[in-house]
Amino acid sequence: MSPADRPALSNRSVLGLPLLASEISVLFRRRRTWAMLASLALIPVLIALAVRLTSSRPSTGRGPAFLDQVSQNGLFVSFVGLLVSVPLFLPLTVGVVAGDTIAGEASAGTLRYLLIAPAGRVRLLVVKYVATAVFCVAGTLAVAVSGAMIGAALFPIGPVTLLSGDSIAVGDSIVRSLLIAAYISVSLLGLSAIGLFISTMTDVPVGAMATTIVLSVVSQVLDSLPQLDWLHPWLFSHYWLGFADLSRQPILWDSFGSNLILQAGYILVFGALAFGRFTTKDILS
């Protein structure tokens, strides 16, 4: 990013919200950001088209059960899209954004400019993290909204049968989809904090991005090993797929609460590490 790409920061703009608004504006004016959001939105579209172009429904005992649900009710496209996106695609895009937060500014030579403004190192860290969190929400909604739209266009829409066997109206199912999107957005906050910390350790944004993405994969691999049961509750990816509890009647909030506490712990720990690293890093010399 060149200094010309970022609006000039006045003394007033570094006080808080104007700086955050500027950061979010810069993030969403990048072609890379919109390319990633478009790629995420394309996932449920491809799933819906694949199911729609299939000549017949999957036979009993053949194919994933959720594909059969998609063909019967288009509202399931959002759920399936999110289910497919959580293990890899959403963490990948979040890793790119989080890894670029500080390292990208350092690589482009704008980090020194931002601190001379003076934005302040702590305030800059907070703003960078909040902007990444906003992207987490935007990425999740891109999948959910795209899935709902393509599902409504290609398949019948009606009452949704939950995992518990109960049926809910279309309006209630939309609320459930938004709750699931919120759950997944929260799930990605710990990874965002890790990416922010890694980004403070290097001036090479690609390295920070790659490391963050690899850690998300490693965490999921470790979480799949039964020999490491004792470690699973401490892995930031442990509750990523726990949003299935929001598709039951009544809603089970245990996973949501445990996930929120776990992600808050990662935010505190890696936020503190990022603060310690960034506030002692020689940037202005």
Contacts in CASP RR format, 6 or more apart in sequence:
PFRMAT RR
TARGET T0000
AUTHOR 0000-0000-0000
METHOD contacts of the structure
MODEL  1
MSPADRPALSNRSVLGLPLLASEISVLFRRRRTWAMLASLALIPVLIALA
VRLTSSRPSTGRGPAFLDQVSQNGLFVSFVGLLVSVPLFLPLTVGVVAGD
TIAGEASAGTLRYLLIAPAGRVRLLVVKYVATAVFCVAGTLAVAVSGAMI
GAALFPIGPVTLLSGDSIAVGDSIVRSLLIAAYISVSLLGLSAIGLFIST
MTDVPVGAMATTIVLSVVSQVLDSLPQLDWLHPWLFSHYWLGFADLSRQP
ILWDSFGSNLILQAGYILVFGALAFGRFTTKDILS
1 26 0 8 1.000
1 104 0 8 1.000
1 105 0 8 1.000
1 108 0 8 1.000
1 110 0 8 1.000
2 108 0 8 1.000
2 110 0 8 1.000
3 110 0 8 1.000
3 113 0 8 1.000
5 26 0 8 1.000
5 29 0 8 1.000
6 22 0 8 1.000
6 26 0 8 1.000
6 110 0 8 1.000
7 13 0 8 1.000
7 22 0 8 1.000
7 25 0 8 1.000
9 19 0 8 1.000
9 22 0 8 1.000
9 114 0 8 1.000
9 117 0 8 1.000
9 119 0 8 1.000
12 18 0 8 1.000
13 19 0 8 1.000
13 22 0 8 1.000
14 117 0 8 1.000
14 118 0 8 1.000
14 119 0 8 1.000
14 120 0 8 1.000
14 123 0 8 1.000
16 123 0 8 1.000
16 127 0 8 1.000
19 119 0 8 1.000
19 123 0 8 1.000
19 124 0 8 1.000
19 127 0 8 1.000
20 127 0 8 1.000
20 130 0 8 1.000
20 131 0 8 1.000
23 127 0 8 1.000
23 128 0 8 1.000
23 130 0 8 1.000
23 131 0 8 1.000
24 131 0 8 1.000
24 134 0 8 1.000
27 33 0 8 1.000
27 97 0 8 1.000
27 131 0 8 1.000
27 134 0 8 1.000
27 135 0 8 1.000
28 34 0 8 1.000
28 138 0 8 1.000
32 96 0 8 1.000
33 97 0 8 1.000
33 135 0 8 1.000
36 93 0 8 1.000
36 96 0 8 1.000
36 97 0 8 1.000
36 139 0 8 1.000
37 93 0 8 1.000
37 138 0 8 1.000
37 139 0 8 1.000
37 142 0 8 1.000
38 142 0 8 1.000
39 89 0 8 1.000
39 93 0 8 1.000
40 85 0 8 1.000
40 89 0 8 1.000
40 90 0 8 1.000
40 93 0 8 1.000
40 139 0 8 1.000
40 142 0 8 1.000
40 143 0 8 1.000
40 146 0 8 1.000
41 142 0 8 1.000
41 143 0 8 1.000
41 145 0 8 1.000
41 146 0 8 1.000
41 147 0 8 1.000
42 146 0 8 1.000
43 81 0 8 1.000
43 84 0 8 1.000
43 85 0 8 1.000
43 89 0 8 1.000
43 143 0 8 1.000
43 146 0 8 1.000
44 77 0 8 1.000
44 78 0 8 1.000
44 80 0 8 1.000
44 81 0 8 1.000
44 143 0 8 1.000
44 146 0 8 1.000
44 147 0 8 1.000
44 150 0 8 1.000
44 151 0 8 1.000
45 146 0 8 1.000
45 147 0 8 1.000
45 150 0 8 1.000
47 70 0 8 1.000
47 77 0 8 1.000
47 80 0 8 1.000
47 81 0 8 1.000
47 84 0 8 1.000
48 70 0 8 1.000
48 74 0 8 1.000
48 77 0 8 1.000
48 147 0 8 1.000
48 150 0 8 1.000
48 151 0 8 1.000
48 154 0 8 1.000
48 155 0 8 1.000
49 150 0 8 1.000
49 154 0 8 1.000
51 67 0 8 1.000
51 70 0 8 1.000
51 71 0 8 1.000
51 155 0 8 1.000
52 71 0 8 1.000
52 154 0 8 1.000
52 155 0 8 1.000
54 71 0 8 1.000
57 68 0 8 1.000
57 71 0 8 1.000
58 64 0 8 1.000
58 67 0 8 1.000
58 68 0 8 1.000
66 76 0 8 1.000
66 79 0 8 1.000
66 80 0 8 1.000
66 83 0 8 1.000
67 80 0 8 1.000
69 76 0 8 1.000
69 161 0 8 1.000
70 76 0 8 1.000
70 77 0 8 1.000
70 80 0 8 1.000
70 151 0 8 1.000
70 155 0 8 1.000
71 155 0 8 1.000
72 155 0 8 1.000
72 156 0 8 1.000
73 155 0 8 1.000
73 156 0 8 1.000
73 157 0 8 1.000
73 158 0 8 1.000
73 160 0 8 1.000
73 161 0 8 1.000
74 151 0 8 1.000
74 152 0 8 1.000
74 154 0 8 1.000
74 155 0 8 1.000
74 156 0 8 1.000
74 157 0 8 1.000
75 148 0 8 1.000
75 151 0 8 1.000
75 152 0 8 1.000
75 157 0 8 1.000
75 158 0 8 1.000
75 160 0 8 1.000
75 170 0 8 1.000
75 173 0 8 1.000
75 174 0 8 1.000
75 177 0 8 1.000
76 160 0 8 1.000
77 147 0 8 1.000
77 148 0 8 1.000
77 150 0 8 1.000
77 151 0 8 1.000
77 155 0 8 1.000
78 143 0 8 1.000
78 144 0 8 1.000
78 145 0 8 1.000
78 147 0 8 1.000
78 148 0 8 1.000
78 151 0 8 1.000
78 177 0 8 1.000
78 180 0 8 1.000
79 177 0 8 1.000
79 180 0 8 1.000
79 247 0 8 1.000
81 143 0 8 1.000
81 147 0 8 1.000
82 140 0 8 1.000
82 143 0 8 1.000
82 144 0 8 1.000
82 180 0 8 1.000
82 181 0 8 1.000
82 184 0 8 1.000
82 243 0 8 1.000
83 241 0 8 1.000
85 143 0 8 1.000
86 184 0 8 1.000
86 187 0 8 1.000
86 240 0 8 1.000
86 241 0 8 1.000
87 220 0 8 1.000
87 240 0 8 1.000
87 241 0 8 1.000
88 217 0 8 1.000
90 136 0 8 1.000
90 139 0 8 1.000
90 140 0 8 1.000
90 143 0 8 1.000
90 184 0 8 1.000
90 188 0 8 1.000
91 188 0 8 1.000
91 191 0 8 1.000
91 213 0 8 1.000
91 216 0 8 1.000
91 217 0 8 1.000
91 237 0 8 1.000
92 213 0 8 1.000
92 216 0 8 1.000
93 135 0 8 1.000
93 139 0 8 1.000
94 132 0 8 1.000
94 135 0 8 1.000
94 136 0 8 1.000
94 188 0 8 1.000
94 191 0 8 1.000
94 192 0 8 1.000
94 212 0 8 1.000
95 191 0 8 1.000
95 192 0 8 1.000
95 195 0 8 1.000
95 209 0 8 1.000
95 212 0 8 1.000
95 213 0 8 1.000
95 216 0 8 1.000
96 209 0 8 1.000
96 213 0 8 1.000
97 131 0 8 1.000
97 132 0 8 1.000
97 135 0 8 1.000
97 192 0 8 1.000
98 132 0 8 1.000
98 191 0 8 1.000
98 192 0 8 1.000
98 193 0 8 1.000
98 194 0 8 1.000
98 195 0 8 1.000
98 196 0 8 1.000
98 198 0 8 1.000
98 199 0 8 1.000
98 208 0 8 1.000
98 209 0 8 1.000
98 212 0 8 1.000
99 195 0 8 1.000
99 196 0 8 1.000
99 198 0 8 1.000
99 199 0 8 1.000
99 205 0 8 1.000
99 207 0 8 1.000
99 208 0 8 1.000
99 209 0 8 1.000
99 211 0 8 1.000
99 212 0 8 1.000
100 199 0 8 1.000
100 205 0 8 1.000
100 208 0 8 1.000
100 209 0 8 1.000
101 128 0 8 1.000
101 129 0 8 1.000
101 131 0 8 1.000
101 132 0 8 1.000
101 195 0 8 1.000
101 196 0 8 1.000
101 199 0 8 1.000
102 111 0 8 1.000
102 125 0 8 1.000
102 128 0 8 1.000
102 196 0 8 1.000
102 199 0 8 1.000
102 200 0 8 1.000
102 208 0 8 1.000
102 278 0 8 1.000
103 199 0 8 1.000
103 200 0 8 1.000
103 202 0 8 1.000
103 203 0 8 1.000
103 204 0 8 1.000
103 205 0 8 1.000
103 207 0 8 1.000
103 208 0 8 1.000
104 111 0 8 1.000
104 199 0 8 1.000
104 203 0 8 1.000
104 205 0 8 1.000
105 111 0 8 1.000
105 114 0 8 1.000
106 202 0 8 1.000
106 203 0 8 1.000
106 283 0 8 1.000
107 203 0 8 1.000
107 204 0 8 1.000
107 205 0 8 1.000
111 283 0 8 1.000
112 283 0 8 1.000
112 284 0 8 1.000
114 124 0 8 1.000
115 121 0 8 1.000
115 124 0 8 1.000
115 283 0 8 1.000
115 284 0 8 1.000
116 284 0 8 1.000
119 127 0 8 1.000
121 278 0 8 1.000
121 279 0 8 1.000
122 275 0 8 1.000
122 279 0 8 1.000
125 196 0 8 1.000
125 200 0 8 1.000
125 271 0 8 1.000
125 274 0 8 1.000
125 275 0 8 1.000
125 278 0 8 1.000
128 196 0 8 1.000
129 192 0 8 1.000
129 193 0 8 1.000
129 196 0 8 1.000
129 271 0 8 1.000
132 192 0 8 1.000
132 196 0 8 1.000
133 185 0 8 1.000
133 189 0 8 1.000
133 192 0 8 1.000
136 185 0 8 1.000
136 188 0 8 1.000
136 189 0 8 1.000
136 192 0 8 1.000
137 181 0 8 1.000
137 185 0 8 1.000
140 181 0 8 1.000
140 184 0 8 1.000
140 185 0 8 1.000
140 188 0 8 1.000
141 181 0 8 1.000
144 177 0 8 1.000
144 178 0 8 1.000
144 180 0 8 1.000
144 181 0 8 1.000
148 174 0 8 1.000
148 177 0 8 1.000
151 157 0 8 1.000
157 170 0 8 1.000
158 170 0 8 1.000
159 167 0 8 1.000
159 168 0 8 1.000
159 169 0 8 1.000
159 170 0 8 1.000
159 173 0 8 1.000
160 167 0 8 1.000
160 168 0 8 1.000
160 170 0 8 1.000
160 172 0 8 1.000
160 173 0 8 1.000
160 176 0 8 1.000
161 167 0 8 1.000
162 168 0 8 1.000
162 176 0 8 1.000
162 247 0 8 1.000
162 248 0 8 1.000
162 249 0 8 1.000
163 244 0 8 1.000
163 247 0 8 1.000
163 248 0 8 1.000
164 247 0 8 1.000
164 248 0 8 1.000
164 249 0 8 1.000
165 249 0 8 1.000
166 248 0 8 1.000
166 249 0 8 1.000
168 176 0 8 1.000
168 249 0 8 1.000
176 246 0 8 1.000
176 247 0 8 1.000
179 243 0 8 1.000
179 246 0 8 1.000
179 251 0 8 1.000
180 243 0 8 1.000
180 246 0 8 1.000
180 247 0 8 1.000
183 242 0 8 1.000
183 243 0 8 1.000
183 246 0 8 1.000
183 255 0 8 1.000
183 256 0 8 1.000
183 259 0 8 1.000
184 240 0 8 1.000
184 243 0 8 1.000
186 256 0 8 1.000
186 259 0 8 1.000
186 260 0 8 1.000
186 263 0 8 1.000
187 237 0 8 1.000
187 239 0 8 1.000
187 240 0 8 1.000
187 243 0 8 1.000
187 259 0 8 1.000
187 263 0 8 1.000
189 263 0 8 1.000
189 266 0 8 1.000
189 267 0 8 1.000
190 236 0 8 1.000
190 263 0 8 1.000
190 265 0 8 1.000
190 266 0 8 1.000
190 267 0 8 1.000
190 270 0 8 1.000
191 212 0 8 1.000
191 215 0 8 1.000
191 216 0 8 1.000
191 236 0 8 1.000
191 237 0 8 1.000
191 266 0 8 1.000
193 266 0 8 1.000
193 267 0 8 1.000
193 269 0 8 1.000
193 270 0 8 1.000
193 271 0 8 1.000
193 274 0 8 1.000
194 212 0 8 1.000
194 215 0 8 1.000
194 236 0 8 1.000
194 266 0 8 1.000
194 270 0 8 1.000
195 208 0 8 1.000
195 211 0 8 1.000
195 212 0 8 1.000
195 270 0 8 1.000
196 270 0 8 1.000
196 271 0 8 1.000
196 274 0 8 1.000
197 270 0 8 1.000
197 271 0 8 1.000
197 273 0 8 1.000
197 274 0 8 1.000
197 277 0 8 1.000
198 208 0 8 1.000
198 211 0 8 1.000
198 212 0 8 1.000
199 205 0 8 1.000
199 208 0 8 1.000
199 274 0 8 1.000
200 274 0 8 1.000
200 277 0 8 1.000
200 278 0 8 1.000
200 281 0 8 1.000
201 208 0 8 1.000
201 277 0 8 1.000
202 208 0 8 1.000
216 237 0 8 1.000
219 235 0 8 1.000
219 236 0 8 1.000
219 237 0 8 1.000
220 237 0 8 1.000
220 240 0 8 1.000
222 228 0 8 1.000
222 231 0 8 1.000
222 232 0 8 1.000
222 235 0 8 1.000
223 232 0 8 1.000
223 235 0 8 1.000
223 237 0 8 1.000
223 238 0 8 1.000
232 238 0 8 1.000
233 258 0 8 1.000
233 262 0 8 1.000
234 262 0 8 1.000
236 262 0 8 1.000
236 263 0 8 1.000
236 266 0 8 1.000
238 262 0 8 1.000
239 255 0 8 1.000
239 258 0 8 1.000
239 259 0 8 1.000
239 262 0 8 1.000
240 259 0 8 1.000
242 255 0 8 1.000
242 259 0 8 1.000
243 255 0 8 1.000
245 251 0 8 1.000
245 252 0 8 1.000
245 253 0 8 1.000
245 254 0 8 1.000
245 255 0 8 1.000
245 256 0 8 1.000
246 252 0 8 1.000
246 256 0 8 1.000
END
